Amino acid sequence: MKKRFAKNELKFLGAFYIERFISHLVYFAPAFWIIFFNENFTLTQISILFSVLAISTFIFEIPTGAFADLFGRKSSTLFAYVMLSFLLPLFIFIHNFYWLILLFTLWGLFGTFYSGARDAWTVDNLKYYKRKDLMHNYFLKEHSLIMLGMFLSGILGSFIVAKLTINSIWIFAGLSWLLSFLFLLPVKEHKLTKEKKTNFKKLYSQSKKAINYSLKHKVLSFLILAGFFIIFRDSFGGELIWQPFLKELGFPIYAFGFLFSASMILGSIAPLVSKPLLKKCKSEKNYLIFLTVISMILSFGVIIINNFYTGVIFMLLGLFVINLFIPIENSFMQRFIPSKKRATILSFNSMIISLAYAVSYPLAGLIADLIGTKLTIIAGGVFLFPAIYFYSKIKIKEKPKN
Protein backbone atom coordinates (compact mmCIF):
# COMPACT_ATOMS: atom_id res chain seq x y z
CA MET A 1 0.00 0.00 0.00
CA LYS A 2 1.45 3.32 -1.03
CA LYS A 3 2.12 5.94 1.60
CA ARG A 4 -0.40 8.74 1.74
CA PHE A 5 2.36 11.31 2.29
CA ALA A 6 5.83 11.57 0.79
CA LYS A 7 8.96 11.91 2.92
CA ASN A 8 8.86 15.20 4.91
CA GLU A 9 5.63 16.24 3.18
CA LEU A 10 3.87 16.86 6.48
CA LYS A 11 6.92 18.68 7.82
CA PHE A 12 6.76 21.23 5.00
CA LEU A 13 3.02 21.25 4.30
CA GLY A 14 1.30 19.86 7.40
CA ALA A 15 0.29 23.26 8.83
CA PHE A 16 -1.13 24.34 5.46
CA TYR A 17 -3.15 21.11 5.19
CA ILE A 18 -4.55 21.41 8.74
CA GLU A 19 -5.39 25.10 8.27
CA ARG A 20 -7.33 24.39 5.10
CA PHE A 21 -9.34 21.55 6.66
CA ILE A 22 -10.16 23.10 10.06
CA SER A 23 -10.98 26.58 8.72
CA HIS A 24 -13.40 25.18 6.14
CA LEU A 25 -14.94 22.86 8.71
CA VAL A 26 -16.43 25.84 10.58
CA TYR A 27 -16.91 28.03 7.49
CA PHE A 28 -20.44 26.88 6.68
CA ALA A 29 -21.70 30.33 5.67
CA PRO A 30 -21.76 29.50 1.90
CA ALA A 31 -24.46 26.87 2.51
CA PHE A 32 -26.79 29.48 4.01
CA TRP A 33 -25.82 33.00 2.93
CA ILE A 34 -28.23 33.27 -0.01
CA ILE A 35 -31.03 32.32 2.41
CA PHE A 36 -29.68 34.76 5.02
CA PHE A 37 -29.61 37.75 2.67
CA ASN A 38 -32.88 36.74 1.00
CA GLU A 39 -34.69 37.39 4.29
CA ASN A 40 -34.24 41.13 3.71
CA PHE A 41 -33.25 41.53 0.06
CA THR A 42 -34.28 40.40 -3.41
CA LEU A 43 -32.10 38.13 -5.54
CA THR A 44 -31.32 41.15 -7.72
CA GLN A 45 -29.99 43.05 -4.71
CA ILE A 46 -28.02 39.99 -3.58
CA SER A 47 -26.43 39.65 -7.00
CA ILE A 48 -25.46 43.34 -6.86
CA LEU A 49 -23.77 42.79 -3.48
CA PHE A 50 -21.74 39.86 -4.76
CA SER A 51 -20.92 41.85 -7.87
CA VAL A 52 -19.57 44.60 -5.59
CA LEU A 53 -17.41 41.95 -3.91
CA ALA A 54 -16.05 40.92 -7.30
CA ILE A 55 -15.42 44.54 -8.39
CA SER A 56 -13.61 45.29 -5.15
CA THR A 57 -11.44 42.23 -5.67
CA PHE A 58 -10.77 43.32 -9.25
CA ILE A 59 -9.63 46.79 -8.17
CA PHE A 60 -7.35 45.73 -5.33
CA GLU A 61 -5.86 42.43 -6.60
CA ILE A 62 -2.81 43.84 -8.37
CA PRO A 63 -1.59 46.39 -5.77
CA THR A 64 -2.06 43.93 -2.90
CA GLY A 65 -0.36 41.16 -4.91
CA ALA A 66 2.60 43.43 -5.55
CA PHE A 67 2.58 44.30 -1.84
CA ALA A 68 2.88 40.58 -1.02
CA ASP A 69 5.76 40.11 -3.47
CA LEU A 70 7.68 43.05 -2.03
CA PHE A 71 6.86 42.94 1.70
CA GLY A 72 6.19 39.27 2.33
CA ARG A 73 3.52 36.71 1.49
CA LYS A 74 3.13 35.60 5.12
CA SER A 75 2.52 39.13 6.40
CA SER A 76 0.00 39.80 3.64
CA THR A 77 -1.86 36.52 4.24
CA LEU A 78 -2.05 36.84 8.02
CA PHE A 79 -3.19 40.47 7.79
CA ALA A 80 -6.09 39.34 5.57
CA TYR A 81 -7.06 36.57 7.99
CA VAL A 82 -7.19 38.91 10.99
CA MET A 83 -9.23 41.58 9.20
CA LEU A 84 -11.75 39.05 7.85
CA SER A 85 -12.17 37.49 11.29
CA PHE A 86 -13.40 40.89 12.55
CA LEU A 87 -15.34 41.92 9.42
CA LEU A 88 -17.65 38.96 8.75
CA PRO A 89 -19.48 38.95 12.13
CA LEU A 90 -20.63 42.52 11.34
CA PHE A 91 -23.18 41.05 8.90
CA ILE A 92 -25.25 40.06 11.93
CA PHE A 93 -25.82 43.69 12.88
CA ILE A 94 -25.87 45.59 9.57
CA HIS A 95 -28.94 45.25 7.34
CA ASN A 96 -28.90 48.56 5.49
CA PHE A 97 -28.26 47.85 1.80
CA TYR A 98 -25.82 50.74 1.33
CA TRP A 99 -23.80 49.86 4.44
CA LEU A 100 -23.69 46.29 3.15
CA ILE A 101 -22.14 47.59 -0.06
CA LEU A 102 -19.34 49.03 2.08
CA LEU A 103 -18.90 45.72 3.95
CA PHE A 104 -18.76 43.76 0.68
CA THR A 105 -16.18 46.25 -0.65
CA LEU A 106 -14.00 45.70 2.43
CA TRP A 107 -14.53 41.94 2.12
CA GLY A 108 -13.13 42.08 -1.40
CA LEU A 109 -10.21 44.31 -0.34
CA PHE A 110 -9.08 42.11 2.56
CA GLY A 111 -9.52 38.97 0.48
CA THR A 112 -7.00 40.21 -2.07
CA PHE A 113 -4.27 40.31 0.56
CA TYR A 114 -4.24 36.49 0.76
CA SER A 115 -5.34 35.49 -2.76
CA GLY A 116 -2.17 34.61 -4.63
CA ALA A 117 0.00 35.39 -1.60
CA ARG A 118 -0.87 32.19 0.28
CA ASP A 119 -0.12 29.94 -2.70
CA ALA A 120 3.05 31.90 -3.47
CA TRP A 121 4.16 31.45 0.16
CA THR A 122 3.59 27.68 -0.04
CA VAL A 123 5.18 27.16 -3.47
CA ASP A 124 8.29 29.19 -2.70
CA ASN A 125 8.74 27.32 0.57
CA LEU A 126 8.73 24.05 -1.37
CA LYS A 127 11.26 25.44 -3.84
CA TYR A 128 13.44 26.67 -0.97
CA TYR A 129 13.52 23.13 0.44
CA LYS A 130 14.12 21.77 -3.08
CA ARG A 131 10.83 19.82 -2.96
CA LYS A 132 9.07 20.99 -6.12
CA ASP A 133 8.03 17.36 -6.53
CA LEU A 134 5.45 17.95 -3.78
CA MET A 135 3.74 20.82 -5.60
CA HIS A 136 1.32 18.70 -7.63
CA ASN A 137 0.40 16.59 -4.58
CA TYR A 138 -0.10 19.73 -2.53
CA PHE A 139 -2.74 21.22 -4.83
CA LEU A 140 -4.57 17.91 -5.10
CA LYS A 141 -4.57 17.16 -1.37
CA GLU A 142 -5.37 20.75 -0.42
CA HIS A 143 -8.42 20.64 -2.66
CA SER A 144 -9.56 17.31 -1.20
CA LEU A 145 -9.18 18.61 2.37
CA ILE A 146 -11.15 21.75 1.54
CA MET A 147 -13.98 19.70 0.07
CA LEU A 148 -13.96 17.26 2.99
CA GLY A 149 -14.03 20.13 5.49
CA MET A 150 -16.91 21.79 3.66
CA PHE A 151 -18.81 18.49 3.46
CA LEU A 152 -18.67 18.18 7.24
CA SER A 153 -19.39 21.90 7.61
CA GLY A 154 -22.74 21.47 5.85
CA ILE A 155 -23.81 18.94 8.47
CA LEU A 156 -22.30 20.92 11.35
CA GLY A 157 -23.88 24.12 10.05
CA SER A 158 -27.34 22.54 9.82
CA PHE A 159 -27.08 21.45 13.45
CA ILE A 160 -25.81 24.84 14.69
CA VAL A 161 -28.34 26.90 12.70
CA ALA A 162 -31.15 24.66 14.00
CA LYS A 163 -29.97 25.04 17.60
CA LEU A 164 -29.10 28.74 17.40
CA THR A 165 -30.14 31.06 14.55
CA ILE A 166 -29.01 31.67 10.99
CA ASN A 167 -27.07 34.69 12.32
CA SER A 168 -24.59 32.25 13.84
CA ILE A 169 -23.10 31.53 10.41
CA TRP A 170 -21.18 34.81 10.61
CA ILE A 171 -19.76 34.14 14.08
CA PHE A 172 -18.32 30.87 12.82
CA ALA A 173 -17.17 32.50 9.58
CA GLY A 174 -15.10 34.95 11.62
CA LEU A 175 -13.83 32.08 13.76
CA SER A 176 -12.66 30.19 10.66
CA TRP A 177 -10.36 33.04 9.61
CA LEU A 178 -9.05 33.42 13.16
CA LEU A 179 -8.18 29.71 13.24
CA SER A 180 -6.38 30.07 9.90
CA PHE A 181 -4.31 32.88 11.39
CA LEU A 182 -3.37 30.81 14.46
CA PHE A 183 -2.42 27.69 12.48
CA LEU A 184 -0.15 29.54 10.02
CA LEU A 185 1.38 32.04 12.42
CA PRO A 186 4.27 29.70 13.40
CA VAL A 187 5.08 28.75 9.77
CA LYS A 188 8.21 30.40 8.39
CA GLU A 189 8.34 32.12 5.03
CA HIS A 190 11.25 31.33 2.75
CA LYS A 191 11.15 33.85 -0.05
CA LEU A 192 13.27 33.26 -3.11
CA THR A 193 13.46 36.99 -3.75
CA LYS A 194 14.86 39.60 -1.37
CA GLU A 195 12.40 42.02 0.21
CA LYS A 196 13.06 45.67 -0.55
CA LYS A 197 12.01 49.06 0.65
CA THR A 198 9.37 50.23 -1.74
CA ASN A 199 6.87 52.92 -2.62
CA PHE A 200 3.84 53.30 -4.88
CA LYS A 201 6.05 53.76 -7.90
CA LYS A 202 7.71 50.40 -7.31
CA LEU A 203 4.35 48.77 -6.65
CA TYR A 204 3.11 50.11 -9.97
CA SER A 205 6.27 48.94 -11.75
CA GLN A 206 5.99 45.45 -10.22
CA SER A 207 2.34 45.25 -11.28
CA LYS A 208 3.05 46.45 -14.81
CA LYS A 209 5.85 43.94 -15.33
CA ALA A 210 3.69 41.07 -14.06
CA ILE A 211 0.76 42.01 -16.30
CA ASN A 212 2.98 42.38 -19.37
CA TYR A 213 4.59 39.04 -18.65
CA SER A 214 1.20 37.34 -18.33
CA LEU A 215 -0.22 38.86 -21.51
CA LYS A 216 2.84 38.01 -23.61
CA HIS A 217 3.34 34.50 -22.27
CA LYS A 218 1.94 32.00 -24.77
CA VAL A 219 0.58 29.66 -22.09
CA LEU A 220 -0.46 32.01 -19.29
CA SER A 221 -2.33 34.37 -21.61
CA PHE A 222 -4.51 31.58 -23.03
CA LEU A 223 -5.12 30.08 -19.58
CA ILE A 224 -6.27 33.47 -18.28
CA LEU A 225 -8.53 34.11 -21.28
CA ALA A 226 -10.07 30.64 -21.06
CA GLY A 227 -10.61 31.14 -17.33
CA PHE A 228 -12.55 34.35 -18.00
CA PHE A 229 -15.18 32.43 -19.99
CA ILE A 230 -15.18 29.51 -17.53
CA ILE A 231 -16.26 31.99 -14.84
CA PHE A 232 -19.06 33.33 -17.05
CA ARG A 233 -20.47 29.84 -17.29
CA ASP A 234 -20.08 29.46 -13.52
CA SER A 235 -22.32 32.48 -12.86
CA PHE A 236 -24.98 31.10 -15.20
CA GLY A 237 -24.75 27.65 -13.63
CA GLY A 238 -23.93 28.48 -10.00
CA GLU A 239 -25.92 28.53 -6.77
CA LEU A 240 -27.69 31.80 -7.58
CA ILE A 241 -29.43 30.09 -10.54
CA TRP A 242 -29.44 26.41 -9.54
CA GLN A 243 -31.05 26.90 -6.12
CA PRO A 244 -34.16 28.69 -7.44
CA PHE A 245 -34.29 26.23 -10.37
CA LEU A 246 -34.39 23.23 -8.03
CA LYS A 247 -36.88 25.02 -5.80
CA GLU A 248 -39.14 25.53 -8.83
CA LEU A 249 -38.91 21.78 -9.46
CA GLY A 250 -40.16 21.10 -5.91
CA PHE A 251 -36.88 20.43 -4.13
CA PRO A 252 -37.47 20.86 -0.34
CA ILE A 253 -35.82 23.94 1.15
CA TYR A 254 -34.51 22.07 4.22
CA ALA A 255 -32.65 19.64 1.95
CA PHE A 256 -30.31 22.27 0.46
CA GLY A 257 -27.93 21.77 3.39
CA PHE A 258 -27.65 18.06 2.63
CA LEU A 259 -27.18 18.85 -1.06
CA PHE A 260 -24.32 21.19 -0.15
CA SER A 261 -22.64 18.43 1.86
CA ALA A 262 -23.14 15.92 -0.96
CA SER A 263 -21.46 18.28 -3.42
CA MET A 264 -18.54 18.73 -1.04
CA ILE A 265 -17.89 15.02 -0.56
CA LEU A 266 -17.85 14.60 -4.33
CA GLY A 267 -15.36 17.46 -4.47
CA SER A 268 -13.14 15.75 -1.92
CA ILE A 269 -12.82 12.57 -4.00
CA ALA A 270 -12.52 14.35 -7.37
CA PRO A 271 -8.72 14.88 -7.08
CA LEU A 272 -8.31 11.12 -6.59
CA VAL A 273 -9.91 10.64 -10.00
CA SER A 274 -8.00 13.48 -11.63
CA LYS A 275 -4.59 11.76 -11.51
CA PRO A 276 -5.53 8.66 -13.55
CA LEU A 277 -7.73 10.79 -15.81
CA LEU A 278 -4.80 13.14 -16.48
CA LYS A 279 -2.68 10.15 -17.49
CA LYS A 280 -5.40 9.04 -19.90
CA CYS A 281 -5.55 12.50 -21.46
CA LYS A 282 -1.70 12.55 -21.73
CA SER A 283 -1.39 16.31 -21.11
CA GLU A 284 -2.90 19.09 -19.02
CA LYS A 285 -4.08 20.81 -22.19
CA ASN A 286 -6.09 17.77 -23.35
CA TYR A 287 -7.38 17.26 -19.82
CA LEU A 288 -8.74 20.83 -19.56
CA ILE A 289 -10.36 20.65 -23.01
CA PHE A 290 -11.99 17.29 -22.21
CA LEU A 291 -13.52 18.52 -18.95
CA THR A 292 -14.71 21.77 -20.54
CA VAL A 293 -16.50 19.79 -23.25
CA ILE A 294 -18.15 17.62 -20.57
CA SER A 295 -19.28 20.76 -18.72
CA MET A 296 -20.78 22.13 -21.91
CA ILE A 297 -22.69 18.88 -22.56
CA LEU A 298 -24.08 18.98 -19.01
CA SER A 299 -25.19 22.61 -19.45
CA PHE A 300 -27.05 21.88 -22.66
CA GLY A 301 -28.39 18.62 -21.18
CA VAL A 302 -30.41 20.58 -18.62
CA ILE A 303 -33.07 20.85 -21.36
CA ILE A 304 -34.23 17.30 -20.48
CA ILE A 305 -34.70 17.99 -16.75
CA ASN A 306 -38.33 17.91 -15.60
CA ASN A 307 -38.03 16.87 -11.94
CA PHE A 308 -35.73 17.72 -9.06
CA TYR A 309 -34.25 14.20 -8.90
CA THR A 310 -32.73 14.61 -12.37
CA GLY A 311 -31.83 18.21 -11.52
CA VAL A 312 -29.85 17.14 -8.46
CA ILE A 313 -27.95 14.55 -10.53
CA PHE A 314 -27.02 17.12 -13.19
CA MET A 315 -25.99 19.69 -10.58
CA LEU A 316 -23.79 17.22 -8.70
CA LEU A 317 -22.18 15.98 -11.92
CA GLY A 318 -21.42 19.56 -12.94
CA LEU A 319 -19.82 20.30 -9.57
CA PHE A 320 -17.82 17.06 -9.77
CA VAL A 321 -16.38 18.10 -13.13
CA ILE A 322 -15.44 21.53 -11.73
CA ASN A 323 -13.60 19.86 -8.87
CA LEU A 324 -11.73 17.62 -11.31
CA PHE A 325 -10.76 20.75 -13.20
CA ILE A 326 -9.55 23.18 -10.51
CA PRO A 327 -6.45 21.51 -8.97
CA ILE A 328 -4.94 20.49 -12.31
CA GLU A 329 -5.53 23.92 -13.82
CA ASN A 330 -3.94 25.58 -10.76
CA SER A 331 -0.90 23.30 -10.83
CA PHE A 332 -0.52 23.74 -14.61
CA MET A 333 -0.54 27.54 -14.35
CA GLN A 334 2.02 27.57 -11.51
CA ARG A 335 4.58 25.85 -13.74
CA PHE A 336 4.94 28.91 -15.95
CA ILE A 337 5.16 31.65 -13.30
CA PRO A 338 8.59 32.96 -12.16
CA SER A 339 8.98 33.20 -8.38
CA LYS A 340 9.68 36.93 -8.21
CA LYS A 341 6.38 37.69 -9.96
CA ARG A 342 4.34 34.80 -8.56
CA ALA A 343 2.00 36.60 -6.15
CA THR A 344 1.44 39.50 -8.55
CA ILE A 345 0.66 37.26 -11.54
CA LEU A 346 -1.69 35.11 -9.45
CA SER A 347 -3.37 38.31 -8.27
CA PHE A 348 -3.70 39.47 -11.88
CA ASN A 349 -5.40 36.17 -12.70
CA SER A 350 -7.71 36.62 -9.69
CA MET A 351 -8.43 40.14 -10.90
CA ILE A 352 -9.57 38.81 -14.29
CA ILE A 353 -11.73 36.23 -12.52
CA SER A 354 -13.26 39.00 -10.39
CA LEU A 355 -13.97 41.08 -13.50
CA ALA A 356 -15.75 38.10 -15.07
CA TYR A 357 -17.88 37.63 -11.95
CA ALA A 358 -18.63 41.37 -11.70
CA VAL A 359 -20.06 41.34 -15.22
CA SER A 360 -21.63 37.87 -15.31
CA TYR A 361 -23.46 37.88 -11.96
CA PRO A 362 -25.87 40.73 -12.81
CA LEU A 363 -26.17 39.49 -16.39
CA ALA A 364 -27.13 35.98 -15.27
CA GLY A 365 -29.64 37.37 -12.79
CA LEU A 366 -31.23 39.59 -15.42
CA ILE A 367 -31.48 36.78 -17.99
CA ALA A 368 -32.95 34.44 -15.37
CA ASP A 369 -35.67 37.02 -14.65
CA LEU A 370 -36.40 37.36 -18.37
CA ILE A 371 -36.30 33.77 -19.66
CA GLY A 372 -36.24 31.61 -16.51
CA THR A 373 -33.61 29.69 -14.59
CA LYS A 374 -33.62 26.56 -16.78
CA LEU A 375 -32.86 28.41 -20.02
CA THR A 376 -30.26 30.53 -18.20
CA ILE A 377 -28.27 27.42 -17.23
CA ILE A 378 -28.49 26.16 -20.83
CA ALA A 379 -27.36 29.55 -22.17
CA GLY A 380 -24.31 29.39 -19.91
CA GLY A 381 -22.95 26.48 -21.93
CA VAL A 382 -22.36 28.84 -24.88
CA PHE A 383 -19.56 30.59 -22.95
CA LEU A 384 -17.55 27.37 -22.92
CA PHE A 385 -16.96 27.47 -26.70
CA PRO A 386 -14.37 30.30 -26.48
CA ALA A 387 -12.79 28.60 -23.43
CA ILE A 388 -12.23 25.44 -25.49
CA TYR A 389 -10.78 27.57 -28.31
CA PHE A 390 -8.22 29.26 -26.04
CA TYR A 391 -7.17 25.97 -24.43
CA SER A 392 -6.65 24.50 -27.90
CA LYS A 393 -4.29 27.39 -28.77
CA ILE A 394 -1.83 26.44 -26.00
CA LYS A 395 1.50 25.21 -27.34
CA ILE A 396 4.17 24.35 -24.79
CA LYS A 397 7.53 25.00 -26.42
CA GLU A 398 9.30 27.07 -23.79
CA LYS A 399 10.81 25.71 -20.60
CA PRO A 400 8.60 26.42 -17.54
CA LYS A 401 9.97 29.15 -15.26
CA ASN A 402 11.42 28.31 -11.84
ABEGO torsion letter per residue (X at the ends): XBBABBBGAAAAAAAAAAAAAAAAAABAAAAAAAAAAAAABBAAAAAAAAAAAAAAAAAAAAAAAAAAAAAEAAAAAAAAAAAAAAAAAAAAABABAAAAAAAAAAAAAAAAAABGAAAAAAAAAAAAAGAAAAAAAAAAAAAAAAAAAAAAAAAAAAAAAAABBAAAAAAAAAAAAAAAAAAAAABBBBBABBBBBBBAAAAAAAAAAAAAAAAABAAAAAAAAAAAAAAAAAAAABAAAAAAAAAAAGBBAAAAAAAAAAAAAAAAAAAAAAAAAAAAAGBAAAAAAAAAAAAAAAAAAAAABABAAAAAAAAAAAAAAAAAAAAAAAAAAAAABBAAAAAAAAAAAAAAAAAAAAAAAAAAAAAAAAAEAAAAAAAAAAAAAAAAAAAAABBBABBBBX
